[in-house]
Amino acid sequence: MDVFDELLRGVRGQGAVFGRSALRPPWSLHFADEAYLTLVIPMRGSAWILTEDGTRRRVVEAEAAIVRGPAPFTLTDDPDADRSAVRREVRCLSDEGAAPGGEEGPDDLQAETVVLAAAYDVRAQVPQRLLQVLPSVLVVPDEEEECKTMRAYLEMQLVCGRPGRQIVLDRLLDWLLVCTLRGWFELPEAESPNYYRALSDDVAGPALQAMHEDPAHAWTTASLAARAGVSRSTFAKRFAEQVGEGPMAYLTGWRMTLAADLLHRPDMTVAAVARRVGYADAFGFSAAFKRVQGVSPTAYRQAAEASPEEAVIPVG
């Protein structure tokens, strides 16, 4: 599996579509979900995104934007006007406030402004390794042909009354999210993680791919160097230069990231999680987990069960 695919595998929309109604000035939508990510796609017209940190970005038709939460943000037609009188609360992750107002119907797509959005409540640590480096707002033009095709198909689905429409819409939005993220990380101004950039390196790349494909394997610096086709010393030096840490330190961090997500599963014991990420016994795994995450696996699981909405420990 491609590393990018793996990092985003758990990111899914949850019926989080709005914009099937006409938006006519003056309008203002306040997103109060505290979602980790919100995908914003103007199907007609344009919109301004205003965040609490003072960011102001305009997104137009044929562009897509991603807003990183969990802070609320506002979508409006005029960033300088007082829109408090017409502001509407939008909560994509619940049924309440899912549509921005107006009458739904096929003619909505002919309105002056039509915007779609999908909210993603990303709490798993695996995708956060990639997503935590995003700016508060990013805007990417739809330059890839496959993304343009998906947008056209998405628009068609909005007026389709066939069974299962919501599921189709969710999956199309998921694909557009991936297209947007991929487009962003290919831009010169994007600040992608060291390991993401290192995937294209002739020496570090094969080793990273191997660790992600089989994290439980008993990898050593020597075996990873052999995978890269260079000497042990050359590999260790190049990997540290590209990734910012040694190969064994990176492997341990990746294993503990996977372990943190596995600990959310009630069907897996700590010993089972240890084996899944390459540790023969729970004691050695627990020591490594506490060193990386700051708490023991048992304490982490108890905290997740007590407060699932706060059970995310940032990954460096």
Secondary structure, 3 states (H helix, E strand, C coil): CCHHHHHHCCCCCCCCCCCCCCECCCCEEEECCCCCEEEEEEEECEEEEEECCCCEEEEECCEEEEEECCCCEEEECCCCCCCCCCEEEECCCCCCCCCCCCCCCHHHHHCCEEEEEEEECCCCHHHHHHHCCCCCEEEEECCCHHHHHHHHHHHHHHCCCCCCHHHHHHHHHHHHHHHHHHHHHCCCCCCCCHHHHHCCCCCHHHHHHHHHHCCCCCCCHHHHHHHHCCCHHHHHHHHHHHHCCCHHHHHHHHHHHHHHHHCCCCCCCHHHHHHHCCCCCHHHHHHHHHHHHCCCHHHHHHHHHHCHHHCCCCCC
